[in-house]
Amino acid sequence: MFQGTPLPAAPNPIDAWNTFLLCMVALSVATERVTEMIKQWIGPTLSRWLTPPRYMAAIQLVAIISGIFVTALSGRNPIDVPNFQPFAWGNPRNWLGWIVTGVLVSGGSAFWNHLLDILQAAKVAKEQALQPPPAGSAQ
């Protein structure tokens, strides 16, 4: 049985966050695509039946369900659920991880991209702070 591709071990906390955020961005983009396709199929019908606030709530529910299934089908364990087994549909811990991740990625990739930008800026600032000043520069 396919065990999924393990995420690479991260040597420091910033790299661990980078790996996590990149995984979440990828899952968010996939979830957005699936949600958009479903919206094209059922959106016109839903918009006739529901008021605008209820329509938006229904679409958010579709996004959450899409996020759960995209996460489950990816074989990944982005939130590090203990005893995770890819594609073990009967394992309740997997379902917990898929549901939590599905809710997180349903908000869209813009949120995760922004966090990734902040983390990259922090990493660059840390690297610059650790570099010695160039020889001959005034301090």
Contact map, one row per residue, 1 for C-alpha under 8 A:
1110000000000000000000000000000000000000000000000000000000000000000000000000000000000000000000000000000000000000000000000000000000000000000
1111000000000000000000000000000000000000000000000000000000000000000000000000000000000110000000000000000000000000000000000000000000000000000
1111100000000000000000000000000000000000000000000000000000000000000000000010000000001110000000000000000000000000000000000000000000000000000
0111110000000000000000000000000000000000000000000000000000000000000000000011000000000100000000000000000000000000000000000000000000000000000
0011111000000000000000000000000000000000000000000000000000000000000000000011000000000000000000000000000000000000000000000000000000000000000
0001111100000000000000000000000000000000000000000000000000000000000000000001000000000000000000000000000000000000000000000000000000000000000
0000111110000000001000000000000000000000000000000000000000000000000000000000000000000000000000000000000000000000000000000000000000000000000
0000011111000000000000000000000000000000000000000000000000000000000000000000000000000000000000000000000000000000000000000000000000000000000
0000001111100001000000000000000000000000000000000000000000000000000000000000000000000000000000000000000000000000000000000000000000000000000
0000000111111011001000000000000000000000000000000000000000000000000000000000000000000000000000000000000000000000000000000000000000000000000
0000000011111011000000000000000000000000000000000000000000000000000000000000000000000000000000000000000000000000000000000000000000000000000
0000000001111111000000000000000000000000000000000000000000000000000000000000000000000000000000000000000000000000000000000000000000000000000
0000000001111111100000000000000000000000000000000000000000000000000000000000000000000000000000000000000000000000000000000000000000000000000
0000000000011111110000000000000000000000000000000000000000000000000000000000000000000000000000000000000000000000000000100010000000000000000
0000000001111111111000000000000000000000000000000000000000000000000000000000000000000000000000000000000000000000000000000000000000000000000
0000000011111111111100000000000000000000000000000000000000000000000000000000000000000000000000000000000000000000000000000000000000000000000
0000000000001111111110000000000000000000000000000000000000000000000000000000000000000000000000000000000000000000000000100000000000000000000
0000000000000111111111000000000000000000000000000000000000000000000000000000000000000000000000000000000000000000000100110000000000000000000
0000001001000011111111100000000000000000000000000000000000000000000000000000000000000000000000000000000000000000000000000000000000000000000
0000000000000001111111110000000000000000000000000000000000000000000000000000011000000000000000000000000000000000000000000000000000000000000
0000000000000000111111111000000000000000000000000000000000000000000000000000000000000000000000000000000000000001101100000000000000000000000
0000000000000000011111111100000000000000000000000000000000000000000000000000000000000000000000000000000000000000000100000000000000000000000
0000000000000000001111111110000000000000000000000000000000000000000000000000010000000000000000000000000000000000000000000000000000000000000
0000000000000000000111111111000000000000000000000000000000000000000000000000010000000000000000000000000010001001000000000000000000000000000
0000000000000000000011111111100000000000000000000000000000000000000000000000000000000000000000000000000010001001100000000000000000000000000
0000000000000000000001111111110000000000000000000000000000000000000000000000000000000000000000000000000000001000000000000000000000000000000
0000000000000000000000111111111000000000000000000000000000000000001001100000000000000000000000000000000010000000000000000000000000000000000
0000000000000000000000011111111100000000000000000000000000000000001000000000000000000000000000000000000011111000000000000000000000000000000
0000000000000000000000001111111110000000000000000000000000000000000000000000000000000000000000000000000000011000000000000000000000000000000
0000000000000000000000000111111111000000000000000000000000000000000001000000000000000000000000000000000000000000000000000000000000000000000
0000000000000000000000000011111111100000000000000000000000000010011001000000000000000000000000000000000011010000000000000000000000000000000
0000000000000000000000000001111111110000000000000000000000000010000000000000000000000000000000000000000001011000000000000000000000000000000
0000000000000000000000000000111111111000000000000000000000000000000000000000000000000000000000000000000000000000000000000000000000000000000
0000000000000000000000000000011111111100000000000000000000000000010000000000000000000000000000000000000000000000000000000000000000000000000
0000000000000000000000000000001111111110000000000000000000100110010000000000000000000000000000000000000000000000000000000000000000000000000
0000000000000000000000000000000111111111000000000000000000000000000000000000000000000000000000000000000000000000000000000000000000000000000
0000000000000000000000000000000011111111100000000000000000000000000000000000000000000000000000000000000000000000000000000000000000000000000
0000000000000000000000000000000001111111111000000000000000000100000000000000000000000000000000000000000000000000000000000000000000000000000
0000000000000000000000000000000000111111111000000000000000100000000000000000000000000000000000000000000000000000000000000000000000000000000
0000000000000000000000000000000000011111111100000000000000000000000000000000000000000000000000000000000000000000000000000000000000000000000
0000000000000000000000000000000000001111111100000000000000000000000000000000000000000000000000000000000000000000000000000000000000000000000
0000000000000000000000000000000000000111111111000000000000000000000000000000000000000000000000000000000000000000000000000000000000000000000
0000000000000000000000000000000000000111111111100000000000000000000000000000000000000000000000000000000000000000000000000000000000000000000
0000000000000000000000000000000000000001111111110000000000000000000000000000000000000000000000000000000000000000000000000000000000000000000
0000000000000000000000000000000000000000011111111000000000000000000000000000000000000000000000000000000000000000000000000000000000000000000
0000000000000000000000000000000000000000011111111100001000000000000000000000000000000000000000000000000000000000000000000000000000000000000
0000000000000000000000000000000000000000001111111111001000000000000000000000000000000000000000000000000000000000000000000000000000000000000
0000000000000000000000000000000000000000000111111110000000000000000000000000000000000000000000000000000000000000000000000000000000000000000
0000000000000000000000000000000000000000000011111110000000000000000000000000000000000000000000000000000000000000000000000000000000000000000
0000000000000000000000000000000000000000000001111111111000000000000000000000000000000000000000000000000000000000000000000000000000000000000
0000000000000000000000000000000000000000000000111111111000000000000000000000000000000000000000000000000000000000000000000000000000000000000
0000000000000000000000000000000000000000000000100111111100000000000000000000000000000000000000000000000000000000000000000000000000000000000
0000000000000000000000000000000000000000000000000111111110000000000000000000000000000000000000000000000000000000000000000000000000000000000
0000000000000000000000000000000000000000000000000111111111000000000000000000000000000000000000000000000000000000000000000000000000000000000
0000000000000000000000000000000000000000000001100111111111100000000000000000000000000000000000000000000000000000000000000000000000000000000
0000000000000000000000000000000000000000000000000001111111110000000000000000000000000000000000000000000000000000000000000000000000000000000
0000000000000000000000000000000000000000000000000000111111111000000000000000000000000000000000000000000000000000000000000000000000000000000
0000000000000000000000000000000000000000000000000000011111111100000000000000000000000000000000000000000000000000000000000000000000000000000
0000000000000000000000000000000000100010000000000000001111111110000000000000000000000000000000000000000000000000000000000000000000000000000
0000000000000000000000000000000000000000000000000000000111111111000000000000000000000000000000000000000001000000000000000000000000000000000
0000000000000000000000000000000000000000000000000000000011111111100000000000000000000000000000000000000000000000000000000000000000000000000
0000000000000000000000000000000000100100000000000000000001111111110000000000000000000000000000000000000000000000000000000000000000000000000
0000000000000000000000000000001100100000000000000000000000111111111000000000000000000000000000000000000001100000000000000000000000000000000
0000000000000000000000000000000000000000000000000000000000011111111100000000000000000000000000000000011011000000000000000000000000000000000
0000000000000000000000000000000000000000000000000000000000001111111110000000000000000000000000000000010000000000000000000000000000000000000
0000000000000000000000000000001001100000000000000000000000000111111111000000000000000000000000000000010001000000000000000000000000000000000
0000000000000000000000000011001000000000000000000000000000000011111111100000000000000000000000000000111011000000000000000000000000000000000
0000000000000000000000000000000000000000000000000000000000000001111111110000000000000000000000000111111000000000000000000000000000000000000
0000000000000000000000000000000000000000000000000000000000000000111111111000000000000000000000000100010000000000000000000000000000000000000
0000000000000000000000000010011000000000000000000000000000000000011111111100000000000000000000000000010000000000000000000000000000000000000
0000000000000000000000000010000000000000000000000000000000000000001111111111000000000000000000000100110000000000000000000000000000000000000
0000000000000000000000000000000000000000000000000000000000000000000111111111000000000110000000000100000000000000000000000000000000000000000
0000000000000000000000000000000000000000000000000000000000000000000011111110000000000010000000000000000000000000000000000000000000000000000
0000000000000000000000000000000000000000000000000000000000000000000001111111000000000000000000000000000000000000000000000000000000000000000
0011100000000000000000000000000000000000000000000000000000000000000000111111100000000110000000000000000000000000000000000000000000000000000
0001110000000000000000000000000000000000000000000000000000000000000000110111110000000100000000000000000000000000000000000000000000000000000
0000000000000000000000000000000000000000000000000000000000000000000000000011111110010100000000001000000000000000000000000000000000000000000
0000000000000000000100110000000000000000000000000000000000000000000000000001111100000000000000000000100000000000000000000000000000000000000
0000000000000000000100000000000000000000000000000000000000000000000000000000111110000000000000001000100000000000000000000000000000000000000
0000000000000000000000000000000000000000000000000000000000000000000000000000111111010000000000001000000000000000000000000000000000000000000
0000000000000000000000000000000000000000000000000000000000000000000000000000101111110000000011001000000000000000000000000000000000000000000
0000000000000000000000000000000000000000000000000000000000000000000000000000000111110000000010000000000000000000000000000000000000000000000
0000000000000000000000000000000000000000000000000000000000000000000000000000000011111000000010000000000000000000000000000000000000000000000
0000000000000000000000000000000000000000000000000000000000000000000000000000100111111100000011000000000000000000000000000000000000000000000
0010000000000000000000000000000000000000000000000000000000000000000000000000000000111111001001000000000000000000000000000000000000000000000
0111000000000000000000000000000000000000000000000000000000000000000000010011100000011111000001000000000000000000000000000000000000000000000
0110000000000000000000000000000000000000000000000000000000000000000000011010000000001111100000000000000000000000000000000000000000000000000
0000000000000000000000000000000000000000000000000000000000000000000000000000000000001111111001000000000000000000000000000000000000000000000
0000000000000000000000000000000000000000000000000000000000000000000000000000000000000011111101100000000000000000000000000000000000000000000
0000000000000000000000000000000000000000000000000000000000000000000000000000000000000001111100000000000000000000000000000000000000000000000
0000000000000000000000000000000000000000000000000000000000000000000000000000000000001001111111100000000000000000000000000000000000000000000
0000000000000000000000000000000000000000000000000000000000000000000000000000000000000000111111110000000000000000000000000000000000000000000
0000000000000000000000000000000000000000000000000000000000000000000000000000000011110000001111111000000000000000000000000000000000000000000
0000000000000000000000000000000000000000000000000000000000000000000000000000000010011101101111111100000000000000000000000000000000000000000
0000000000000000000000000000000000000000000000000000000000000000000000000000000000000000101111111110000000000000000000000000000000000000000
0000000000000000000000000000000000000000000000000000000000000000000000000000000000000000000111111111000000000000000000000000000000000000000
0000000000000000000000000000000000000000000000000000000000000000000000000000101110000000000011111111100000000000000000000000000000000000000
0000000000000000000000000000000000000000000000000000000000000000000110110000000000000000000001111111110000000000000000000000000000000000000
0000000000000000000000000000000000000000000000000000000000000000000100000000000000000000000000111111111000000000000000000000000000000000000
0000000000000000000000000000000000000000000000000000000000000000000100000000000000000000000000011111111100000000000000000000000000000000000
0000000000000000000000000000000000000000000000000000000000000000001100100000011000000000000000001111111110000000000000000000000000000000000
0000000000000000000000000000000000000000000000000000000000000001111111100000000000000000000000000111111111000000000000000000000000000000000
0000000000000000000000000000000000000000000000000000000000000001001100000000000000000000000000000011111111100000000000000000000000000000000
0000000000000000000000000000000000000000000000000000000000000000000000000000000000000000000000000001111111100000000000000000000000000000000
0000000000000000000000011011001000000000000000000000000000000001001000000000000000000000000000000000111111111000000000000000000000000000000
0000000000000000000000000001001100000000000000000000000000010011011000000000000000000000000000000000011111110000000000000000000000000000000
0000000000000000000000000001000000000000000000000000000000000010000000000000000000000000000000000000001111111010000000000000000000000000000
0000000000000000000000000001101100000000000000000000000000000000000000000000000000000000000000000000000011111111000000000000000000000000000
0000000000000000000000011101100100000000000000000000000000000000000000000000000000000000000000000000000010111111100000000000000000000000000
0000000000000000000000000000000000000000000000000000000000000000000000000000000000000000000000000000000000011111110000000000000000000000000
0000000000000000000000000000000000000000000000000000000000000000000000000000000000000000000000000000000000111111111000000000000000000000000
0000000000000000000010011000000000000000000000000000000000000000000000000000000000000000000000000000000000011111111100000000000000000000000
0000000000000000000010001000000000000000000000000000000000000000000000000000000000000000000000000000000000001111111110000000000000000000000
0000000000000000000000000000000000000000000000000000000000000000000000000000000000000000000000000000000000000111111111000000000000000000000
0000000000000000000010000000000000000000000000000000000000000000000000000000000000000000000000000000000000000011111111100000000000000000000
0000000000000000010011000000000000000000000000000000000000000000000000000000000000000000000000000000000000000001111111110000000000000000000
0000000000000000000000000000000000000000000000000000000000000000000000000000000000000000000000000000000000000000111111111000000000000000000
0000000000000000000000000000000000000000000000000000000000000000000000000000000000000000000000000000000000000000011111111100000000000000000
0000000000000100110000000000000000000000000000000000000000000000000000000000000000000000000000000000000000000000001111111110000000000000000
0000000000000000010000000000000000000000000000000000000000000000000000000000000000000000000000000000000000000000000111111111000000000000000
0000000000000000000000000000000000000000000000000000000000000000000000000000000000000000000000000000000000000000000011111111100000000000000
0000000000000000000000000000000000000000000000000000000000000000000000000000000000000000000000000000000000000000000001111111110000000000000
0000000000000100000000000000000000000000000000000000000000000000000000000000000000000000000000000000000000000000000000111111111000000000000
0000000000000000000000000000000000000000000000000000000000000000000000000000000000000000000000000000000000000000000000011111111100000000000
0000000000000000000000000000000000000000000000000000000000000000000000000000000000000000000000000000000000000000000000001111111110000000000
0000000000000000000000000000000000000000000000000000000000000000000000000000000000000000000000000000000000000000000000000111111111000000000
0000000000000000000000000000000000000000000000000000000000000000000000000000000000000000000000000000000000000000000000000011111111100000000
0000000000000000000000000000000000000000000000000000000000000000000000000000000000000000000000000000000000000000000000000001111111100000000
0000000000000000000000000000000000000000000000000000000000000000000000000000000000000000000000000000000000000000000000000000111111110000000
0000000000000000000000000000000000000000000000000000000000000000000000000000000000000000000000000000000000000000000000000000011111110000000
0000000000000000000000000000000000000000000000000000000000000000000000000000000000000000000000000000000000000000000000000000001111111000000
0000000000000000000000000000000000000000000000000000000000000000000000000000000000000000000000000000000000000000000000000000000011111100000
0000000000000000000000000000000000000000000000000000000000000000000000000000000000000000000000000000000000000000000000000000000000111110100
0000000000000000000000000000000000000000000000000000000000000000000000000000000000000000000000000000000000000000000000000000000000011111100
0000000000000000000000000000000000000000000000000000000000000000000000000000000000000000000000000000000000000000000000000000000000001111100
0000000000000000000000000000000000000000000000000000000000000000000000000000000000000000000000000000000000000000000000000000000000000111110
0000000000000000000000000000000000000000000000000000000000000000000000000000000000000000000000000000000000000000000000000000000000001111111
0000000000000000000000000000000000000000000000000000000000000000000000000000000000000000000000000000000000000000000000000000000000000001111
0000000000000000000000000000000000000000000000000000000000000000000000000000000000000000000000000000000000000000000000000000000000000000111
